[in-house]
Amino acid sequence: MIKVFALSLLAGFAALFAGCSSQDERTAESSPEPSDAVAVQAAEPLEITVESRFGFEETIEKLKEAAAAEKFGVQGLHEISKILTEKGYPREPLAVLEVCHPGHASVALEQDINIALMIPCPISIYEKDGKVFVSTFNTKKMATMYKGEKMPEVAAAVDEAMRKILQAVSVEGA
């Protein structure tokens, strides 16, 4: 389990750093001139975070239910705080729920095999100052690092579903 988490974490960092340095080099050959939509997208954050209206454990269960409603399967749950505490590094509750929609994943992989670095979609659940927060990547923003004419469409569909999943627990969704 630690090995899978470490690989997921490394993939996330690799994608993050790829977006900071080599994205322009990688997409310059195949991408058209940036449009106004791309310029607006560049200003968007890499992640989406909401405050949950539920406790930590209930948030995880509600996210699993919301993912299933969007036809996303749960691929795993990494209880990071428990792992770190066992290793002598106690911290407030933190877990990563991994979800995946096989149809969207298949199309994205056909476009660019390197998108595998972002599959499954991670959802971070953590407590801070007595509140529970939930975060995930902005998939539309992240997908700009990958090739393929269908990638924006797939990213938009995944983004919409992931936002619905987060909204299911959000204090604003009550």
ABEGO torsion letter per residue (X at the ends): XAAAAAAAAAAAAAAAAAAAAAAAAAAAAABBBBBAAAAAAAABBABBBBBBABBAAAAAAAAAAAAAAAGBBBAEBBBAAAAAAAAGBBBBBBBBBBBBBAAAAAAAAAABAAAAAAOBBBBBBBBBGGBBBBBBBBAAAAAAABBEAAAAAAAAAAAAAAAAAAAAABAAAX
